[in-house]
Amino acid sequence: MGHAVGEVLGLAAAVAVSPLPIVAIILVLATPQGRVNGTLFAVGWILGLALLGAIMLAVGGTGGASTHKHPATWVGALKLALGLLLALFSARMWRHRPTDPSQAQLPKWMAAIDGFTPPKVLGLGFLLAAANAKNAPLTIAAGASISATAIAVPEQIGAMAVFVVISSIGVLAPLAVYLFMGERAKTVLGGWRDWAARHNTAVMAVLFFVIGLKLVGDGIDILAQ
C-alpha cells in the first residue's frame, strides 16, 4: 500500500491547496449556523472525493488497470489526456488572471451562501470536491494510479482513504480554526479568505501547470513501456 500512497501524495496535496473551496467554507462558517454548516460542507467535500475515487477504483478494477504488474495502456492514455487538459486550463487561467490581485473577483454564487440551507451547503461541498475542474481530474488520476499498482482491494481502499484525508486538509483547517480558536478565528479566517480570494487564479494556474506536466510525464512513461 505504501507504493500506492506514494503515487498519489502529490495529487492529494494539489487538491488540498484549493483556494476556492477554502474561501467557500470560510464564508459558510460566517453564516448564523456556522458550526453546523461548516461541518456539513466538510462532510459533503469528503463524500464527493470518496465517491469519485471509489468509482475510479471500480473502473480500474473491472478495466484491468494493471497488466503483468505494470499500468495498462489505457491508464497511460488517461493520465496523458488529463495532464494535457490541466495544462490547457493553466494557460487559460494565467492569461486571464487579474493584473492587480486586489481586483480579483469571486464567483457571484458565493454572495448567496448566507441564504443556503443545510442540504445546499452539503451539496456545495460535494460539488466543489467531485465536480471541480481541478479536483475531479486529480481524483480520477489518483484512482487510476492506485488501481494500476495491482495491490489488493482492501489496500486500494486504504490508499484512497489516505488520499481523501490529505486532500481534505485545506478544507478541514478553517473548520478546526473556527471550532477551537473562538473569537480569534474571525481574524485568522478573514486573513486566509482575503489571501485566497486575491491569489486564487494564480495559485490554480501554477498548480494546473505543475500537476499537468507530471501527469503528462507519467502518461508518456506508461505508454512507452
N, C-alpha and C positions, 0 to 999 in steps of 0.2 A: 504493500500500500504506500510505502514511503516514496517509491518512484512516481506513482500516480499523483501524490500530493505535490511533489517537486515540479511536476509538469504543469500544474495549474496555479501555483503560488503567484506568479507574475500576473496572470489573468485575474485572479481574485483581488490582488492589490489594485489593479486598474479599475475594477468595478467599485471597490470601496471608495476610491477617490472620485466621487461623482458629485460635483458641486450642486447641480440642480436638485437632486433628491435631498441633499443636506439642507439646502435653503428651504425646500418644501417642508421637511419635518420640523425645522425651526419655526416656520410660520404656523404649522399645526400646533406646536407646543405653546404658541402665544394665544391660542383660542381659549375661550372660557373653560372648556373641558380639556385643557392641555394634557393632563396626565393620562386620561382615557384615550383621547385621540392620538397622542403620540405613541402609546403602546399599540393601538390598532394599526397605525401606519407601519410601525416596525414589524408587526406580525404579517401584514399584507406583503411587505417587502420580502421577508424571509420565505413566505409561501410562494411568491412569484418566482424567486430564484430556484427554490427547491423543485417546484413543478416543472419548470423549463429544463432544469438539469435532469430530472427523472425521465422526462420524455426523451431527452437526447441519449441517456443511458440505455433506455429501452430500444431506441432506434439502432444504437450501436451494437447492442446485444443480438438483435434479430438480423441486422445487416452485415454481420461479420466484420466488425471494426478492426479486428486483428487477424492476420493470416500468417501462420508459422512464426508466431511471436513478433511479427512486425506489423506496423499500422497498415491497414488496407489502402488501396489506391484511392478509394473514394474519400477517405479521411484526409489524405493529402490534398485532393482537389477541393474539398470543403474548406480546409484551412487557407489554401491559396485564395479562394474566392472571398472568404471573409476578410482576409488581410488586405486584398485589393479594395474591397468595399470600405474598410476603415480608412485606408489611405486616401481614397477619394473624398470621404467625409472630412478628413483632416484638412485637405487642400481647400475645400469649400468653406469650412468654418474659419480657417486662417485668413482667407481672402475677405470674408465678410465681418471679421472681428472689428469692434469699435476702436477707432484710433485713440480715443480717450476713455480709459476704463470706467471713469466716473459717469459716463453717459450710457453705460450698458443697461439694457432693459430686460426685465424678467418677463416670462410668458404672461399674457393677460389673465389666464385662468388662475394664476396664483393670487390675484386680488380677490377672488371669490372663496378662498379657503376658509375664511371666517364663517361662512354660511354652510360649510359642508357638514352633512350628518355623519355619525359614526360609520355606517356602511360605506358612504362615499370616501371617507378617509381610508378605510381598509382597502377599498378598490384602488384608490390613488397610489398607495404603497405598492400594491400588487402590480399595477400597470407600469410604474416607474422602474420596477425591477425586471419584469418579464417582457415588456413591450418597448423599452427604452432603446434608442438607436445604437447606443454603445453597449449597454449591458446585455442585451439579447445575443448579439454576435459573440461576445466574450463568453457567455454562459454556454452557448452552443459549442463553441470551440473547446471549452473545458470538458463538457460531457463527451465530446469526440475523443479528446486526449485521454481521458480516463478509460473509456471503452477500449481504446487501442492498446492499452497496456496488457490486456488479456488476463487481468487478475480476477479472482473470484468475485461473484456478485456482491456478497457482504462487504468485501473490501472496496469495491467500486462505490457502494453506497456510503461507506465511511469516508472515502476520499472526497466525494461530492459534498458530504456534510461539512468537512473542513473547508472546502471552497465557499460554501454558503456562509459559514461563520465569519471567515476572513472578509468576504465581500460585504458583510453587514456592519463592519466596524464603523465605517463612515456615518451610517445612519444611526447606529446604536450609541455612538459617542454623545451627540446632542441630547438624546433621551436620558443617558446616565447623568450628564451635567445638570439637566433640569430636575431630575429626581433627588440628587444628592447635594447640590450646591445651594439650594434655597434661593434667596434674593440675588446672590451674586451671579446666578445663572443668566439673568437677563442681560447683564453687561457682557459676559463671555459669549453667549449665543448671538447677541447683537453684533459683536465684532466678527464672529465666524460668518454670519449671514451676509454682512456687508462685503467681506473679502470674497466670499464665494460668488456673490452676485456680480461683483466687478470683474472677476477673473475667470468666470465660467467658460466663456468661449475659448480663451487662450489655453486654459488647462485642458479642456476637452480636445482641442486641436492637436496639442502635443501628445496627449495620451493616444488618440486615434493613430497618429503617425508612428509612434514607437511600437505600440502593440501590433499595428497593421504590418509593419516591417517584420516583426518577429513571426507572425502567422504566415506571411509570405515565405519567409525563410524556412519555417517548419514544413510548409506545404511542398516547396521545391525539394527539400531533403527527402521527404517521403516518396514523392513521385520519381525521384532519381534512383531509388533503391531497386 
